[in-house]
Amino acid sequence: MEPRTYLWLIPILPLLGATLNGVLGRRFSRAAVSAIALLSTGLSCALAIFEVVTLSDVFPIIERHFTWIQAGSLRVGYDLLLDPLSSVMVLVVTVVGLLIHIYSVGYMAHEEGPNFGGFYRFFSYMNLFMFAMLTLVLANNYVLMFVGWEGVGLCSYLLIGFYFRKQSASDAGKKAFITNRIGDFGLTLGLFSLFWMFGTLDYQPIFARAAAMPVEPLHQFGALTIITLLLFIGATGKSAQIPLYVWLPDAMEGPTPVSALIHAATMVTAGVYMMARSNVLFSHAPTTLLIVAVIGAITALFAGTMGLVQRDMKRILAYSTISQLGYMFLACGVGAYAAGIFHLMTHAFFKALLFLAAGSVMHAMRGELDIFKMGGLRKKMATTYWTFLIASLAIAGIPGFSGFFSKDEILWRAFNSPEYGRLLWAVGWITAGLTALYMFRIVFVAFHGEFRGGDEAWHHAHESPRVIRVPLVLLAVGALLAGYVQVPKFIFGGVEKFSDFLAPVFASTTTHGVAETAVNGGHHLELGLTALSVLIALAGIGIAYLVFRAKPERADLLEQKLKPLHSLLFHKYWIDELYSTLFIRPIQFLSTWVLWKIVDLFVIDGLGVNGSGFVVRGLGRGLRHLQSGRVRAYAGWVVLGAVLIVAFLVFKV
């Protein structure tokens, strides 16, 4: 007898909260709006924990409810799946999402309704976002997953552009929405191709049939390679990889809790989850995996370099997110799906913490985010400082913190990859140093040294209220301890509970050569590589200290000496300008001068609608003279008509 489950309530509860606040929130007090948002998210989180704990022994669980679409041989049901992979995702989404909601109550406490749409609208969007993401990760078929996929895209547009009266926020929301639609076009083609090939879009039959198929040769483009490439295009848009990463830095225009929700536990991880869920397909297409690994490594390094010189704290963290997502793609590209999901999980804690701590600083600094207008804030904001420091140590990969374990796992698996493994490891290794450098640049510039924002700003700076600090502390615990579920074997024999838990999901995966000890040296080599990773992280921290803390004037001297390079990185390689020149302006020209002024105004309106009207009006003006009202004129026209008919008959004969 199958256990009774309530998976459907996990996404429905946030949807109920979104509906109540969205429809009736204008009439509610702020306390009522907060209570509805927190209660719906909290109950969803509690139910998710309960279901995972009680059902873990009988995974996978498929909860079938009703047939949603029936068209010929295509059946799409509202079917939910709970297995080890979706369990990890649903716990990350609900736990981190709940903490962000709690934080938001304090952060948005002074939101002015008449100016920007109000408190209730924000929490309605946040709950709706949770519903969409939970639908995505619990779906048992690609169509339902796609509903959640598009749902988080819609909600990101609403939340990024939350301050819609602000032009930059409105533009950022549209940029995110349109960029994601480009990736989603590839994903849609991939889903059509899956149905054409397998006759279904349910996970289980697709993966079972794909597992029995031969692995396609490297550097050849068979059916599975083409399908997975199309799926990967969708992932690059949602998870901000080259070339579709450009929307993510601009997403900082939304409120800080939105940045934490999008960048940590939800939207940007959807692409990584989709590839891990489709691991059987990807692992039978090694050409696609190689492309995924290369794109991930390049994105990690590329975004890391841009983060080195930015001044806006949230923008630095945005480039950090792109870089860390590159690590996850690198892991999936070398077949280490469990390592990618492991980093996704640890990243959710320390990146959410970083953004929320940045929001705490922003709260204290009246919205200021330029780190060079800060300094010495640790004296005024002890809790924010220490939690930000813990998250920075975690993302830098310092031993003992969660990021160390997950990043080390990815680099080790990348090194063991038979395809360009040493090169992929080197890129990831350099990126680890850059990560430590730009993160501790923030720490030393914003929290140490002398304050550079003026006396008034210094007197106003203060620690945030408890409702903001408590989520920071809880996330700091996760940033510190989450990595201990997967400890390398060279550390007292290791702990591999996380990979063992996920093993059933990836059991049928053919990883084309990736193994625990794929190279000579085994654990000794892994220990050596880990030592190198720690050394470059410490070197990054040391450089940040020497340049930005010990002698801050060195930063200005370096900027002057390396001005062309600094300008290149500060202007983000002018990629936005390049895209504008190559794509945006030509499309605007085409839409304005060809489609609008020529096709629409001249052809359709001018020759079509207006032209036909002009002809009819002209004929009417000419023919109205025939209706003069004079009988002698009518008789004349009758005679003329008779003559013409007779002439026609005579000449015809």
C-alpha positions in Angstrom: 0.0 0.0 0.0 1.4 3.3 -1.1 1.8 6.0 1.7 -0.6 8.9 1.6 1.1 12.0 0.4 0.3 15.7 0.2 2.9 17.0 -2.3 0.3 19.1 -4.0 -0.1 21.3 -0.9 3.6 22.3 -1.0 3.2 24.6 -4.1 -0.5 25.3 -3.5 0.0 27.0 -0.1 2.2 29.8 -1.5 -0.3 30.2 -4.4 -3.1 30.6 -1.9 -1.1 33.3 -0.1 -0.3 35.0 -3.4 -4.0 35.0 -4.3 -5.2 36.3 -0.9 -2.7 39.2 -0.8 -3.0 39.9 -4.5 -6.8 40.1 -4.5 -7.6 41.4 -1.0 -4.3 42.7 0.2 -5.2 46.3 -0.5 -7.8 46.0 2.3 -5.5 44.3 4.8 -3.1 45.8 7.3 0.6 45.3 6.9 0.6 42.8 9.8 -2.2 40.8 8.0 -0.3 40.8 4.7 2.9 39.7 6.4 1.1 37.0 8.4 -0.5 35.5 5.2 2.8 35.5 3.3 4.8 34.0 6.2 2.1 31.5 7.2 1.7 30.1 3.6 5.5 29.9 3.1 6.1 28.5 6.6 3.4 25.8 6.2 4.8 24.9 2.8 8.3 24.6 4.3 7.1 22.5 7.3 5.1 20.2 5.0 8.1 19.8 2.6 10.4 18.8 5.6 7.8 16.4 6.9 7.2 14.7 3.5 11.0 14.4 2.8 11.7 12.9 6.2 8.8 10.5 6.3 9.0 9.3 2.6 12.8 9.1 2.1 12.8 5.4 2.6 10.2 4.8 -0.2 11.5 7.2 -2.9 10.6 7.8 -5.6 7.0 9.0 -4.9 4.8 9.9 -7.8 1.5 11.7 -6.9 -0.9 11.6 -9.9 -3.9 13.9 -9.7 -5.7 14.5 -13.1 -5.1 14.6 -16.8 -4.4 18.1 -17.8 -3.8 17.8 -21.5 -5.0 14.9 -23.8 -4.2 15.4 -27.5 -3.8 12.3 -29.5 -1.0 10.2 -28.0 0.1 13.1 -25.8 -1.0 13.0 -22.2 0.1 15.5 -19.7 -1.0 15.0 -16.2 -0.7 17.1 -13.1 1.7 14.6 -11.7 4.2 15.4 -8.9 7.5 13.6 -8.2 9.4 13.5 -5.0 12.8 11.7 -5.2 16.2 12.6 -3.8 16.9 15.3 -6.3 13.5 17.1 -6.0 13.8 16.6 -2.2 17.0 18.6 -2.1 15.5 21.3 -4.3 12.2 21.6 -2.5 14.0 21.9 0.9 16.4 24.5 -0.4 13.6 26.6 -2.0 11.3 26.4 1.0 13.9 26.9 3.8 15.9 29.7 2.2 12.7 31.2 0.7 11.1 31.3 4.2 14.1 33.1 5.7 14.0 35.6 2.9 10.3 36.2 3.5 10.9 36.8 7.2 13.7 39.2 6.3 11.4 41.0 3.8 8.9 41.9 6.6 11.6 44.1 8.1 13.2 45.3 4.9 10.0 46.4 3.2 8.4 47.9 6.4 8.8 51.4 5.1 7.6 50.6 1.5 5.3 53.4 0.3 2.2 52.2 -1.4 1.2 55.3 -3.3 4.6 55.7 -4.8 5.5 52.2 -5.9 2.6 49.9 -5.6 2.7 48.8 -2.0 3.6 46.2 0.6 0.9 43.7 -0.3 1.9 43.6 -4.0 5.5 42.7 -3.1 4.5 39.7 -0.9 1.9 38.5 -3.5 4.7 38.4 -6.1 7.1 36.7 -3.7 4.5 33.9 -2.8 3.7 33.5 -6.5 7.4 33.1 -7.2 7.6 30.3 -4.6 4.6 28.5 -6.2 6.2 28.6 -9.6 9.6 27.4 -8.4 8.1 24.6 -6.4 6.0 23.5 -9.4 9.1 23.4 -11.5 11.1 21.2 -9.1 8.2 18.8 -8.2 6.9 18.3 -11.7 7.0 14.7 -13.1 7.0 15.8 -16.7 8.6 18.4 -18.9 5.4 20.3 -19.6 4.5 20.9 -16.0 8.2 21.7 -15.4 7.9 24.3 -18.2 4.8 25.9 -16.5 7.0 26.5 -13.4 9.9 27.5 -15.7 7.8 30.2 -17.3 6.2 31.1 -14.0 9.5 32.1 -12.4 10.3 34.1 -15.5 7.1 36.0 -15.2 7.6 36.6 -11.5 11.2 37.7 -12.0 9.9 40.4 -14.4 7.4 41.5 -11.8 9.8 41.6 -9.0 12.9 43.0 -10.8 10.6 45.8 -12.1 8.8 46.2 -8.8 9.7 49.9 -8.6 8.0 50.3 -12.0 8.0 54.1 -11.8 11.8 54.0 -11.9 12.9 53.8 -15.5 16.0 51.7 -14.8 13.9 49.1 -12.9 11.3 48.9 -15.6 14.1 48.4 -18.2 15.8 45.8 -16.1 12.6 43.8 -15.8 12.0 43.8 -19.5 15.6 42.9 -20.2 15.4 39.9 -17.9 12.1 38.8 -19.5 13.2 39.2 -23.1 16.6 37.5 -22.6 14.9 34.6 -20.9 12.5 34.2 -23.8 15.4 33.7 -26.1 16.6 30.8 -24.1 13.1 29.5 -23.7 12.7 29.3 -27.4 15.5 26.8 -27.5 14.0 24.9 -24.6 10.6 24.8 -26.4 12.2 23.3 -29.5 13.9 20.8 -27.3 10.6 19.7 -25.7 9.0 19.4 -29.2 12.0 17.2 -30.2 11.7 15.1 -27.1 8.1 14.3 -27.9 8.9 13.7 -31.6 11.6 11.2 -30.5 10.0 9.5 -27.5 6.2 10.1 -28.0 5.8 11.3 -24.4 7.1 14.1 -22.1 6.9 12.2 -18.9 10.3 11.7 -17.2 10.3 8.0 -16.5 9.6 6.6 -20.0 12.0 9.1 -21.6 14.8 8.3 -19.3 14.2 4.5 -19.4 14.3 4.5 -23.2 17.3 6.9 -23.4 19.3 4.8 -20.9 19.0 1.8 -23.3 20.3 3.9 -26.3 24.0 3.9 -27.2 26.2 6.9 -26.2 26.6 9.1 -29.2 30.2 9.6 -30.4 32.1 12.7 -29.3 32.1 15.6 -31.8 29.1 14.2 -33.6 25.6 15.6 -33.6 23.1 12.9 -33.3 19.4 13.3 -32.2 20.2 13.3 -28.4 23.0 15.8 -28.9 20.8 18.2 -30.8 18.0 17.8 -28.2 20.3 18.3 -25.2 21.9 21.4 -26.9 18.4 22.9 -27.3 17.7 22.2 -23.6 21.0 23.7 -22.7 20.1 26.9 -24.6 17.1 27.2 -22.3 19.4 26.6 -19.3 21.9 29.4 -20.3 19.0 31.9 -20.3 17.5 30.9 -17.0 20.9 30.3 -15.2 22.7 33.3 -16.8 25.5 31.7 -18.7 27.3 33.1 -21.7 25.9 34.5 -24.0 22.6 35.1 -22.1 24.0 36.3 -18.8 23.5 40.0 -19.4 20.1 40.3 -17.6 21.4 39.2 -14.2 23.5 42.2 -13.1 20.7 44.6 -14.0 18.3 42.5 -11.9 19.8 44.4 -8.9 17.2 47.1 -9.6 14.6 45.0 -7.7 14.4 45.1 -3.8 17.3 43.3 -2.1 15.1 40.3 -1.0 14.3 39.8 -4.6 18.0 39.6 -5.5 18.5 37.0 -2.7 15.5 34.9 -3.9 16.4 35.0 -7.6 20.2 34.6 -7.1 20.3 32.0 -4.4 17.6 29.4 -4.1 15.2 29.8 -7.1 15.3 31.0 -10.6 18.9 31.0 -11.5 19.3 27.4 -10.3 16.5 26.1 -12.5 18.8 25.5 -15.5 21.2 23.5 -13.3 18.3 21.4 -11.9 16.9 20.8 -15.4 20.2 19.4 -16.6 20.7 17.3 -13.5 17.1 16.0 -13.9 17.9 15.2 -17.5 21.2 13.5 -16.7 20.5 10.4 -18.7 20.0 12.5 -21.9 23.0 14.6 -21.4 25.3 11.8 -20.5 24.4 10.1 -23.8 25.5 13.2 -25.6 29.2 13.8 -24.7 29.5 16.6 -27.3 26.8 18.5 -25.4 28.5 17.8 -22.1 31.8 19.1 -23.4 30.1 22.3 -24.5 28.4 22.7 -21.1 31.7 22.3 -19.3 33.5 24.8 -21.5 30.7 27.4 -21.3 30.5 26.9 -17.6 34.3 27.3 -17.1 34.5 30.4 -19.4 31.4 32.0 -17.7 32.9 31.4 -14.2 36.2 33.1 -15.2 34.6 35.8 -17.3 32.1 36.9 -14.6 34.8 36.7 -12.0 37.0 39.2 -13.8 34.1 41.7 -14.1 33.4 41.4 -10.4 36.9 42.6 -9.5 36.4 46.3 -10.3 32.7 47.0 -9.8 31.8 49.5 -7.0 28.2 48.6 -6.4 28.0 45.9 -3.7 25.0 44.1 -5.1 26.4 44.2 -8.6 29.6 42.5 -7.4 27.5 39.8 -5.8 25.5 39.5 -9.1 28.7 38.7 -11.1 29.7 36.4 -8.3 26.4 34.5 -8.8 27.1 34.2 -12.5 30.5 32.9 -11.7 29.3 30.3 -9.2 26.6 29.1 -11.6 29.5 28.6 -14.1 31.0 26.2 -11.5 27.7 24.3 -11.4 27.6 24.0 -15.1 31.2 22.9 -15.1 30.2 20.1 -12.7 27.3 19.0 -14.9 29.5 19.2 -18.0 32.0 16.7 -16.6 29.2 14.3 -15.5 29.5 15.2 -11.8 25.8 16.0 -11.3 25.8 15.3 -7.6 28.7 17.8 -7.1 26.8 20.4 -9.1 23.7 20.0 -6.9 25.9 20.0 -3.8 27.3 23.4 -4.8 23.8 24.6 -5.7 22.7 23.7 -2.1 25.7 25.3 -0.3 25.6 28.3 -2.6 21.9 28.9 -1.7 22.9 29.5 1.9 26.0 31.7 1.5 24.7 33.7 -1.5 21.3 34.4 0.1 23.3 35.5 3.2 25.5 37.8 1.2 22.6 39.6 -0.5 20.6 39.9 2.7 23.7 41.3 4.5 24.1 43.7 1.6 20.5 44.8 2.1 21.2 45.3 5.8 24.1 47.6 4.8 21.8 49.4 2.3 19.2 49.8 5.1 21.9 51.4 7.3 23.3 53.6 4.6 20.0 55.0 3.3 20.2 53.1 0.0 23.9 53.6 -0.7 25.7 50.7 -2.3 29.0 52.1 -3.4 31.5 50.3 -1.3 33.9 53.3 -1.6 31.5 55.5 0.2 31.5 53.1 3.2 34.2 52.0 5.6 34.5 50.9 9.2 30.9 49.6 9.3 31.9 46.6 11.5 31.9 49.0 14.4 28.3 49.9 13.8 26.9 46.7 12.4 28.6 43.8 14.2 26.0 41.1 13.3 25.9 42.1 9.7 29.7 42.2 9.5 30.3 38.7 11.0 27.6 37.0 9.0 28.9 38.7 5.8 32.4 37.5 6.7 31.2 33.9 7.2 29.5 34.0 3.8 32.6 35.5 2.2 34.8 32.7 3.7 32.4 30.1 2.5 32.2 31.4 -1.1 36.0 31.8 -1.1 36.4 28.1 -0.3 38.2 28.4 3.0 38.4 25.0 4.8 35.7 24.4 7.4 33.1 26.5 5.5 30.5 25.0 3.2 31.8 26.4 0.0 35.1 24.7 0.5 33.6 21.2 0.3 31.4 21.8 -2.7 34.0 23.8 -4.7 36.7 21.2 -4.0 34.4 18.4 -5.2 33.8 20.2 -8.5 37.4 21.0 -9.1 38.4 17.4 -8.3 35.9 16.0 -10.7 36.8 18.5 -13.4 40.5 17.5 -13.1 39.5 13.9 -13.6 37.5 14.6 -16.8 39.0 12.8 -19.8 38.2 15.8 -22.0 40.4 18.8 -21.3 40.2 18.0 -17.6 43.5 19.8 -16.6 42.5 22.9 -18.5 39.0 23.0 -17.0 40.5 22.6 -13.5 43.0 25.4 -14.2 40.2 27.8 -15.2 38.2 26.8 -12.1 41.3 27.2 -9.9 42.0 30.7 -11.2 38.4 31.6 -10.7 38.6 30.5 -7.1 41.4 33.1 -6.5 39.4 35.8 -8.2 36.3 35.0 -6.0 38.3 35.4 -2.8 39.9 38.6 -4.1 36.6 40.4 -5.0 34.7 39.2 -2.0 37.4 40.4 0.5 37.7 43.6 -1.4 34.1 44.2 -0.2 35.0 43.1 3.3 38.0 45.3 3.7 36.6 48.4 1.9 33.1 48.4 3.3 33.6 47.1 6.9 37.2 48.1 7.7 39.2 51.2 7.6 37.9 54.8 7.8 34.4 55.8 6.8 34.3 57.7 3.6 30.6 58.6 3.3 30.5 61.8 5.4 29.5 62.6 9.0 25.8 62.6 8.4 25.8 59.1 6.9 28.1 57.8 9.6 25.8 59.1 12.4 22.8 57.5 10.6 24.5 54.1 10.1 23.1 51.5 12.6 22.5 47.8 12.9 19.3 46.5 11.4 16.4 45.4 13.5 16.0 41.8 14.8 13.6 40.7 12.0 16.5 41.3 9.6 19.3 40.0 11.8 17.7 36.7 12.7 17.6 35.4 9.1 21.2 36.5 8.7 22.3 34.4 11.6 20.3 31.3 10.5 21.7 31.5 7.0 25.2 31.9 8.5 24.8 28.6 10.3 23.9 27.0 7.0 26.9 28.7 5.2 29.1 27.2 7.9 27.7 23.7 8.3 25.9 22.7 5.1 29.0 21.4 3.5 29.6 18.6 6.1 27.1 16.3 4.4 29.8 15.6 1.8 33.4 15.6 3.1 36.4 14.4 0.9 37.7 11.0 1.7 41.2 12.3 2.5 39.7 14.0 5.6 39.3 11.2 8.1 37.9 8.8 5.5 35.2 11.3 4.4 31.5 11.5 4.6 29.5 11.0 1.4 25.9 11.1 2.6 24.9 13.7 0.0 26.2 11.8 -3.0 24.8 8.6 -1.6 21.4 10.2 -1.1 21.4 11.4 -4.8 22.9 8.2 -6.2 19.5 6.6 -7.2 18.7 9.6 -9.5 22.1 9.3 -11.3 22.4 5.5 -11.1 21.7 4.9 -14.8 23.9 7.7 -16.0 26.8 6.8 -18.2 29.5 9.4 -17.3 31.9 8.7 -20.1 34.9 8.2 -17.9 34.4 10.2 -14.8 35.2 8.1 -11.7 36.2 8.5 -8.1 39.9 7.8 -8.8 40.2 8.3 -12.5 43.8 9.4 -12.3 46.9 8.0 -10.7 47.5 9.3 -7.2 44.0 8.9 -5.8 43.4 10.7 -2.5 47.0 12.0 -2.3 46.5 13.9 -5.6 43.1 15.2 -4.4 44.7 16.4 -1.2 47.4 18.2 -3.3 44.9 19.8 -5.6 42.8 20.9 -2.6 45.9 22.5 -1.0 46.5 24.5 -4.2 42.8 25.6 -4.2 43.2 26.8 -0.6 46.5 28.5 -1.4 45.0 30.5 -4.2 42.0 31.5 -2.1 44.4 32.7 0.7 46.4 34.5 -2.0 43.3 36.3 -3.2 42.5 37.3 0.4 46.1 38.4 0.9 46.1 40.6 -2.2 42.8 42.2 -1.2 44.3 43.0 2.2 47.5 44.5 0.8 45.7 46.6 -1.8 42.5 47.6 -0.1 43.3 47.5 3.7 47.0 47.8 4.4 47.6 50.6 1.9 44.4 51.7 0.3 46.3 54.2 -2.0 47.6 51.2 -3.8 44.2 50.6 -5.3 44.2 54.0 -7.0 47.8 53.5 -8.2 46.9 50.2 -9.7 43.8 51.6 -11.4 46.0 54.3 -13.0 48.7 51.9 -14.1 46.2 49.4 -15.5 43.6 52.0 -16.7 42.8 50.3 -20.1 42.3 46.9 -18.4 40.3 48.5 -15.6 38.1 50.4 -18.0 37.5 47.1 -20.0 36.5 45.3 -16.9 34.5 48.1 -15.4 32.5 48.5 -18.6 31.9 44.7 -18.6 33.9 44.2 -21.9 31.3 46.5 -23.5 29.1 43.4 -24.1 25.9 45.3 -23.6 27.0 47.9 -26.1 28.0 45.1 -28.5 24.6 43.4 -28.2 22.9 46.8 -28.7 24.9 47.4 -31.9 24.5 43.9 -33.3 21.0 43.0 -32.2 18.9 45.7 -30.5 19.4 48.6 -32.9 18.9 46.6 -36.0 15.8 45.0 -34.6 14.5 48.5 -33.6 15.3 49.8 -37.1 13.5 46.8 -38.6 10.5 47.2 -36.4 10.3 51.0 -36.7 11.0 51.7 -40.3 10.2 48.4 -42.1 7.4 46.7 -40.0 5.7 49.8 -38.7 6.2 52.7 -41.1 6.3 50.6 -44.4 4.4 47.4 -43.7 1.9 48.7 -41.2 1.4 52.3 -42.0 1.9 52.3 -45.8 1.0 48.8 -46.9 -1.7 47.7 -44.4 -3.1 51.0 -43.3 -2.3 53.0 -46.5 -2.9 50.7 -49.4 -5.1 48.2 -47.5 -7.4 49.9 -45.1 -7.2 53.5 -46.1 -6.6 52.8 -49.8 -9.6 50.6 -50.2 -11.6 53.2 -48.3 -10.3 56.0 -50.6 -11.3 53.9 -53.7 -14.8 53.2 -52.4 -15.3 56.8 -51.4 -14.2 58.0 -54.8 -16.5 55.6 -56.6 -19.3 56.8 -54.4 -18.7 60.4 -55.2 -18.7 59.6 -58.9 -21.8 57.4 -58.9 -23.9 59.7 -56.7 -24.3 62.0 -59.7 -26.4 59.2 -61.3 -29.0 59.7 -58.6 -30.1 63.2 -59.7 -33.8 62.7 -59.2 -34.7 63.8 -62.8 -36.9 61.4 -64.8 -35.5 62.6 -68.2 -32.0 61.7 -67.0 -33.0 58.2 -65.9 -34.7 57.6 -69.3 -31.5 58.7 -71.0 -29.4 56.3 -69.0 -31.9 53.5 -69.8 -31.6 54.2 -73.5 -27.8 54.4 -73.3 -27.7 51.1 -71.5 -29.9 49.5 -74.1 -27.7 50.8 -76.9 -24.6 49.4 -75.2 -26.2 46.0 -74.8 -27.3 45.9 -78.4 -23.9 46.9 -79.6 -22.3 44.3 -77.5 -24.6 41.5 -78.9 -24.0 42.7 -82.5 -20.2 42.8 -82.2 -20.1 39.5 -80.4 -21.9 37.8 -83.3 
